[in-house]
Amino acid sequence: QVQLVESGGGLVQAGGSLRLSCTASGSIFSINDMGWYRQAPGKQRELVATITNDGSSQYADSVKGRFTISRDNAKNTVYLQMDSLKPEDTAVYYCNAEIRRHIILRSQDYWGQGTQVTVSS
C-alpha cells in the first residue's frame, strides 16, 4: 500500500505565499513523475504543475512565474511553492505521483487526499 499525505494548505491573503508538501510512504520501489492538480468548487480538476524524476518541470499558464514545483527524492516528497497568490487560486490542491511499488510490478498513479487553499481578496 502507498499513501500520499499532503500538508501546507490554509487561508492566506492575496499576494501572500504558501508552500504545499506531499510525501509518499509505504511500499515504494521508485517514483517517476509527480505533480500538483487543483479543483475549485463546481469546476473540473486541472493540472497545476508536474516534475520529472530528474527535475524537469512544467506549469499551467495561469501559475507560471508565481508557482514553483520541486522535489526531494530522498524524502519521497514533492513541494509546491505558491507566491503572489490570487483569489482565483482558491481550490483543493491534490498531489499525484507515478509510483512503482516493486521491481516486478508496473508503476501506477496515486493521489493525495487534497488540501484546501483559500486566498482572500
C-alpha positions as CSV (number, residue, x, y, z in Angstrom):
1,Q,0.0,0.0,0.0
2,V,1.2,3.5,-0.9
3,Q,-0.1,6.7,0.6
4,L,0.4,10.4,-0.4
5,V,-0.1,12.8,2.5
6,E,-0.3,16.5,1.8
7,S,0.2,19.5,4.1
8,G,0.6,23.2,4.0
9,G,-2.8,24.4,2.8
10,G,-4.6,27.2,4.6
11,L,-6.0,30.7,4.3
12,V,-3.9,33.5,3.0
13,Q,-4.5,37.0,1.8
14,A,-4.0,37.9,-1.9
15,G,-0.3,38.5,-2.6
16,G,0.8,36.0,0.1
17,S,2.5,32.7,-0.1
18,L,2.1,29.1,0.9
19,R,4.2,26.0,0.4
20,L,2.4,22.7,-0.1
21,S,4.2,19.4,0.7
22,C,3.2,15.9,-0.3
23,T,5.1,12.9,1.0
24,A,4.7,9.3,-0.3
25,S,5.1,6.5,2.1
26,G,4.5,2.7,2.1
27,S,5.9,0.1,-0.3
28,I,7.8,2.1,-2.8
29,F,10.4,0.9,-5.3
30,S,10.7,4.1,-7.3
31,I,8.8,7.3,-8.0
32,N,8.6,8.7,-11.5
33,D,6.7,11.8,-12.4
34,M,5.0,13.8,-9.6
35,G,2.6,16.7,-9.9
36,W,0.0,19.0,-8.4
37,Y,-3.6,19.4,-9.5
38,R,-6.3,21.6,-8.2
39,Q,-10.1,21.7,-8.2
40,A,-12.2,24.7,-7.4
41,P,-15.9,24.2,-6.4
42,G,-18.0,23.3,-9.3
43,K,-15.1,23.1,-11.7
44,Q,-13.1,20.3,-13.2
45,R,-9.7,19.3,-11.8
46,E,-6.9,20.9,-13.6
47,L,-3.2,20.4,-13.9
48,V,-1.1,23.0,-12.0
49,A,2.5,21.7,-12.3
50,T,4.5,18.5,-13.0
51,I,8.0,17.5,-12.3
52,T,10.0,14.5,-13.6
53,N,12.4,12.4,-11.5
54,D,15.4,14.4,-12.9
55,G,13.8,17.8,-12.1
56,S,12.2,18.9,-15.4
57,S,9.1,20.9,-14.7
58,Q,6.0,22.2,-16.5
59,Y,3.4,24.6,-15.4
60,A,-0.1,25.7,-16.3
61,D,-0.1,29.1,-17.9
62,S,-2.1,30.5,-15.1
63,V,0.6,29.9,-12.5
64,K,3.8,30.5,-14.5
65,G,6.1,32.9,-12.7
66,R,4.2,32.5,-9.4
67,F,4.4,28.8,-8.5
68,T,7.5,26.6,-8.3
69,I,7.4,22.8,-8.1
70,S,10.3,20.9,-6.6
71,R,11.0,17.5,-5.2
72,D,13.3,15.8,-2.7
73,N,13.8,12.3,-3.9
74,A,15.5,11.2,-0.7
75,K,12.3,12.2,1.2
76,N,9.8,11.0,-1.4
77,T,8.4,14.5,-1.3
78,V,7.1,17.0,-3.8
79,Y,6.6,20.6,-3.0
80,L,4.6,23.5,-4.5
81,Q,5.8,26.9,-3.6
82,M,3.0,29.3,-4.3
83,D,3.8,33.1,-4.3
84,S,1.8,36.1,-5.3
85,L,-1.4,34.2,-4.6
86,K,-4.6,35.3,-6.2
87,P,-8.2,34.7,-5.2
88,E,-8.6,32.6,-8.3
89,D,-6.0,30.2,-6.9
90,T,-8.6,29.1,-4.3
91,A,-9.1,25.4,-4.7
92,V,-8.4,22.0,-3.2
93,Y,-4.9,21.0,-4.3
94,Y,-4.1,17.4,-4.9
95,C,-0.7,15.8,-5.4
96,N,-0.2,13.0,-7.8
97,A,2.7,10.5,-8.2
98,E,3.5,7.7,-10.6
99,I,4.9,5.0,-8.2
100,R,6.4,1.6,-8.8
101,R,5.9,-0.5,-5.7
102,H,8.1,-3.4,-6.6
103,I,10.6,-4.2,-9.3
104,I,8.3,-6.9,-10.8
105,L,5.3,-4.5,-10.8
106,R,4.3,-1.8,-13.2
107,S,4.0,1.7,-12.0
108,Q,0.6,3.3,-11.3
109,D,-0.8,6.7,-10.3
110,Y,-1.5,7.6,-6.7
111,W,-3.4,10.7,-5.4
112,G,-3.2,12.6,-2.2
113,Q,-6.3,13.4,-0.1
114,G,-6.2,17.1,-1.1
115,T,-5.5,20.2,0.9
116,Q,-7.6,23.3,0.9
117,V,-6.0,26.6,-0.3
118,T,-8.1,29.7,0.2
119,V,-7.0,33.1,-1.0
120,S,-8.9,36.1,0.3
121,S,-9.0,39.4,-1.6
